[in-house]
Amino acid sequence: MQFDDDANLDTSEVQDVRGSRIPGGRATVGGGIAGLIALLLGLFFGVGPDELGLSSGGDTPRPAASSLQQVQQTCRTGRDANTRDDCRIVAVVNSVQDYWTQEFRRRRGTYTGSPTVLFSDRVGTACGAATSAVGPFYCPGDRKVYLDLGFFDDLRTRFGSTGGPFAQAYVVAHEYGHHVQDLLGVLGRSQDGLTGANSNSVRTELQADCYAGVWARHATTTPDESTGRPLITSLTAADVREGLDAAAAVGDDRIQERFQGRVTPETWTHGSARQRQQWFTQGYRTGDMSRCDTFR
């Protein structure tokens, strides 16, 4: 995956609070998508609510001056995105949101942007306080995507993914798939508390995978809002394989087999490795969000 070296990055779409501190306090499991992820991690990894650091409060992070402006200062062009992980995230966020802005407009709708918050260790959100153990997540309470870049190391070392730049892009695009669901009023279906291979939670996650594939299909043809040229200039078959590999690595069956030694489909919340690959491929092959109806 390559970005246009001369393209200007819009860092206003990414909030960098790495190194921030939030007030302490006893942690309890909060609601929303973050709460679902916490329960999933608790099941797979034996991590309790206190250790996950999800709280019902949404304490505001206290940014550390040394990191607050890091992205704003260093991520200026596509050339930076081709060499730095944090700048790559900025570029992917720009590309994903450019696509959905234009797609909603084409469908006579309005896309409302969602910032990505880069954090380290712990962060406060409208869905509660969360630690890095939760992994990347979308919070519908404040309509923001939260990401600790250390997750991409975990994706390789703990989950067995091959990693790579497009594996990172897939993760970001998946979370923005949840934002699209939120805007369309679909996201609430996953919050019925039910689990299992055919649950609404699984269908919601698979649809987000499909939406990630739809973006990927159009990534090299979506013009940047400011330059009129695509921000992503090259996306190869090898890149797509990275995304498919990452999708499989975070399948419920793969995670359960790796961390608990057995597969229990009745507890699934995200879908199997095969399902996740299938729905990403569906989105990538068709390039049509209307072909992502996992609820039908």
ZIVEN-V460764 format. One record per pair of residues at least 6 apart in sequence whose C-alpha atoms are under 8 Angstrom apart, sorted by the first residue. I is the first residue (numbers start at 1). J is the second residue. If there is no record, write none. Layout:
i=I j=J
i=I j=J
This chain:
i=1 j=165
i=1 j=166
i=1 j=232
i=1 j=233
i=1 j=234
i=1 j=235
i=1 j=236
i=1 j=239
i=2 j=82
i=2 j=232
i=2 j=233
i=2 j=234
i=2 j=235
i=3 j=78
i=3 j=79
i=3 j=81
i=3 j=82
i=3 j=91
i=3 j=231
i=3 j=232
i=3 j=233
i=3 j=234
i=4 j=78
i=4 j=79
i=4 j=230
i=4 j=231
i=4 j=232
i=4 j=233
i=5 j=77
i=5 j=78
i=5 j=79
i=5 j=80
i=5 j=82
i=6 j=77
i=6 j=78
i=6 j=79
i=7 j=77
i=7 j=78
i=7 j=79
i=7 j=227
i=7 j=231
i=8 j=76
i=8 j=77
i=8 j=78
i=9 j=75
i=9 j=76
i=9 j=77
i=9 j=78
i=9 j=90
i=9 j=91
i=9 j=94
i=10 j=76
i=10 j=90
i=10 j=91
i=10 j=94
i=11 j=71
i=11 j=72
i=11 j=75
i=11 j=76
i=11 j=90
i=12 j=72
i=12 j=115
i=13 j=90
i=13 j=93
i=13 j=94
i=13 j=114
i=13 j=115
i=13 j=116
i=14 j=71
i=14 j=90
i=14 j=93
i=14 j=115
i=14 j=116
i=14 j=117
i=14 j=118
i=15 j=115
i=15 j=116
i=15 j=117
i=15 j=118
i=16 j=67
i=16 j=68
i=16 j=69
i=16 j=70
i=16 j=71
i=16 j=117
i=16 j=118
i=16 j=119
i=17 j=61
i=17 j=62
i=17 j=63
i=17 j=64
i=17 j=67
i=17 j=68
i=17 j=117
i=17 j=118
i=17 j=119
i=17 j=120
i=18 j=63
i=18 j=64
i=18 j=67
i=18 j=68
i=18 j=118
i=18 j=119
i=18 j=120
i=19 j=63
i=19 j=64
i=19 j=66
i=19 j=67
i=19 j=119
i=19 j=120
i=20 j=61
i=20 j=62
i=20 j=63
i=20 j=64
i=20 j=119
i=20 j=120
i=20 j=123
i=21 j=61
i=21 j=62
i=21 j=63
i=21 j=64
i=21 j=122
i=21 j=123
i=22 j=59
i=22 j=60
i=22 j=61
i=22 j=62
i=22 j=122
i=22 j=123
i=22 j=124
i=23 j=59
i=23 j=61
i=26 j=50
i=26 j=55
i=27 j=49
i=27 j=50
i=27 j=51
i=27 j=52
i=27 j=53
i=27 j=54
i=27 j=55
i=27 j=56
i=27 j=129
i=28 j=49
i=28 j=50
i=28 j=53
i=28 j=54
i=28 j=55
i=28 j=56
i=29 j=35
i=29 j=38
i=29 j=49
i=29 j=50
i=29 j=53
i=29 j=54
i=29 j=55
i=29 j=56
i=30 j=54
i=30 j=55
i=30 j=56
i=30 j=57
i=30 j=127
i=30 j=128
i=31 j=56
i=31 j=127
i=31 j=128
i=32 j=127
i=32 j=139
i=32 j=140
i=32 j=141
i=32 j=191
i=33 j=127
i=33 j=137
i=33 j=138
i=33 j=139
i=33 j=140
i=33 j=191
i=34 j=54
i=34 j=127
i=34 j=128
i=34 j=130
i=34 j=134
i=34 j=137
i=34 j=138
i=34 j=139
i=35 j=54
i=35 j=127
i=37 j=134
i=37 j=137
i=38 j=49
i=38 j=52
i=38 j=54
i=38 j=134
i=40 j=269
i=41 j=47
i=41 j=134
i=42 j=48
i=42 j=49
i=44 j=255
i=44 j=256
i=44 j=259
i=44 j=260
i=45 j=259
i=45 j=260
i=52 j=130
i=52 j=131
i=52 j=133
i=52 j=134
i=53 j=122
i=53 j=129
i=53 j=130
i=53 j=131
i=54 j=128
i=54 j=129
i=54 j=130
i=54 j=131
i=55 j=128
i=55 j=129
i=55 j=130
i=56 j=127
i=56 j=128
i=56 j=129
i=57 j=124
i=57 j=126
i=57 j=127
i=57 j=128
i=57 j=129
i=58 j=124
i=58 j=125
i=58 j=126
i=58 j=127
i=58 j=128
i=58 j=129
i=59 j=124
i=59 j=125
i=59 j=128
i=59 j=129
i=60 j=123
i=60 j=124
i=60 j=125
i=61 j=123
i=61 j=124
i=71 j=86
i=71 j=87
i=74 j=80
i=74 j=87
i=75 j=81
i=75 j=86
i=75 j=87
i=75 j=90
i=78 j=91
i=78 j=231
i=80 j=87
i=80 j=88
i=81 j=87
i=81 j=88
i=81 j=89
i=81 j=90
i=81 j=91
i=82 j=88
i=85 j=149
i=86 j=149
i=88 j=165
i=89 j=168
i=89 j=169
i=89 j=172
i=91 j=231
i=92 j=169
i=92 j=172
i=92 j=173
i=93 j=116
i=93 j=172
i=93 j=173
i=95 j=219
i=95 j=222
i=95 j=224
i=95 j=231
i=95 j=232
i=96 j=173
i=96 j=176
i=96 j=215
i=96 j=219
i=97 j=113
i=98 j=222
i=98 j=223
i=98 j=224
i=98 j=225
i=99 j=215
i=99 j=218
i=99 j=219
i=99 j=222
i=100 j=111
i=100 j=180
i=100 j=215
i=101 j=110
i=101 j=111
i=101 j=112
i=101 j=113
i=104 j=110
i=104 j=111
i=105 j=111
i=111 j=183
i=112 j=183
i=114 j=143
i=114 j=144
i=114 j=145
i=114 j=176
i=114 j=179
i=115 j=143
i=115 j=144
i=115 j=145
i=116 j=144
i=116 j=145
i=116 j=146
i=116 j=147
i=117 j=144
i=117 j=145
i=117 j=146
i=117 j=147
i=118 j=146
i=118 j=147
i=118 j=148
i=118 j=149
i=119 j=146
i=119 j=147
i=119 j=148
i=119 j=149
i=120 j=132
i=120 j=148
i=120 j=149
i=120 j=150
i=121 j=131
i=121 j=132
i=121 j=148
i=122 j=129
i=122 j=130
i=122 j=131
i=122 j=132
i=123 j=129
i=123 j=130
i=123 j=131
i=124 j=130
i=125 j=139
i=125 j=141
i=125 j=142
i=126 j=139
i=126 j=140
i=126 j=141
i=126 j=142
i=127 j=139
i=127 j=140
i=127 j=141
i=127 j=142
i=132 j=148
i=132 j=151
i=135 j=147
i=135 j=148
i=135 j=151
i=136 j=145
i=136 j=146
i=136 j=147
i=136 j=148
i=136 j=151
i=136 j=171
i=136 j=175
i=137 j=145
i=137 j=146
i=137 j=147
i=137 j=175
i=138 j=144
i=138 j=145
i=138 j=146
i=138 j=175
i=138 j=176
i=138 j=178
i=138 j=179
i=139 j=145
i=139 j=146
i=140 j=179
i=140 j=182
i=143 j=179
i=145 j=175
i=145 j=176
i=152 j=163
i=152 j=168
i=155 j=161
i=155 j=163
i=155 j=246
i=155 j=249
i=156 j=162
i=156 j=163
i=159 j=249
i=159 j=250
i=159 j=255
i=159 j=258
i=160 j=249
i=161 j=245
i=161 j=246
i=161 j=249
i=162 j=242
i=162 j=245
i=162 j=246
i=163 j=242
i=163 j=245
i=163 j=246
i=164 j=239
i=164 j=242
i=165 j=239
i=165 j=242
i=166 j=239
i=166 j=240
i=166 j=242
i=166 j=243
i=167 j=239
i=167 j=242
i=167 j=243
i=167 j=244
i=167 j=245
i=167 j=246
i=168 j=243
i=169 j=243
i=170 j=212
i=170 j=243
i=170 j=246
i=170 j=247
i=173 j=211
i=173 j=212
i=173 j=215
i=174 j=208
i=174 j=209
i=174 j=211
i=174 j=212
i=175 j=208
i=176 j=208
i=176 j=212
i=177 j=207
i=177 j=208
i=177 j=209
i=177 j=211
i=177 j=212
i=178 j=187
i=178 j=204
i=178 j=205
i=178 j=208
i=181 j=187
i=181 j=208
i=182 j=188
i=186 j=204
i=187 j=204
i=189 j=200
i=189 j=201
i=189 j=204
i=190 j=199
i=190 j=200
i=190 j=201
i=190 j=202
i=190 j=203
i=190 j=204
i=191 j=201
i=192 j=200
i=192 j=201
i=194 j=200
i=194 j=201
i=195 j=201
i=195 j=202
i=195 j=266
i=195 j=267
i=195 j=268
i=195 j=269
i=196 j=202
i=196 j=265
i=196 j=266
i=196 j=267
i=196 j=268
i=196 j=269
i=197 j=265
i=197 j=266
i=197 j=267
i=197 j=268
i=197 j=269
i=197 j=271
i=197 j=272
i=199 j=269
i=200 j=295
i=201 j=269
i=201 j=270
i=202 j=268
i=202 j=269
i=202 j=270
i=202 j=271
i=203 j=270
i=203 j=271
i=203 j=294
i=203 j=295
i=204 j=270
i=204 j=294
i=204 j=295
i=205 j=269
i=205 j=270
i=205 j=271
i=206 j=270
i=206 j=271
i=206 j=275
i=206 j=276
i=206 j=279
i=206 j=280
i=206 j=294
i=207 j=279
i=207 j=292
i=207 j=293
i=207 j=294
i=209 j=247
i=209 j=276
i=209 j=279
i=209 j=280
i=209 j=283
i=210 j=279
i=210 j=280
i=210 j=281
i=210 j=282
i=210 j=283
i=210 j=284
i=210 j=289
i=210 j=292
i=211 j=280
i=211 j=283
i=211 j=289
i=211 j=292
i=212 j=280
i=212 j=283
i=212 j=284
i=213 j=279
i=213 j=280
i=213 j=281
i=213 j=282
i=213 j=283
i=213 j=284
i=213 j=285
i=213 j=287
i=214 j=280
i=214 j=283
i=214 j=284
i=214 j=285
i=214 j=286
i=214 j=287
i=214 j=288
i=214 j=289
i=215 j=283
i=215 j=284
i=215 j=287
i=216 j=284
i=217 j=283
i=217 j=284
i=217 j=285
i=217 j=286
i=217 j=287
i=218 j=287
i=219 j=230
i=219 j=232
i=219 j=235
i=220 j=230
i=220 j=231
i=220 j=232
i=220 j=233
i=220 j=234
i=220 j=235
i=221 j=230
i=222 j=229
i=222 j=230
i=222 j=231
i=223 j=229
i=223 j=230
i=223 j=231
i=224 j=230
i=224 j=231
i=244 j=277
i=244 j=280
i=244 j=281
i=245 j=277
i=247 j=273
i=247 j=276
i=247 j=277
i=247 j=280
i=248 j=254
i=248 j=272
i=248 j=273
i=248 j=274
i=248 j=276
i=248 j=277
i=249 j=255
i=249 j=273
i=250 j=273
i=251 j=270
i=251 j=271
i=251 j=272
i=251 j=273
i=251 j=274
i=251 j=275
i=251 j=276
i=252 j=265
i=252 j=268
i=252 j=269
i=252 j=270
i=252 j=271
i=252 j=272
i=252 j=273
i=253 j=263
i=253 j=264
i=253 j=265
i=253 j=268
i=253 j=271
i=253 j=272
i=253 j=273
i=254 j=272
i=254 j=273
i=256 j=262
i=256 j=263
i=256 j=264
i=257 j=263
i=279 j=292
i=282 j=291
i=282 j=292
i=283 j=289
i=283 j=291
i=283 j=292
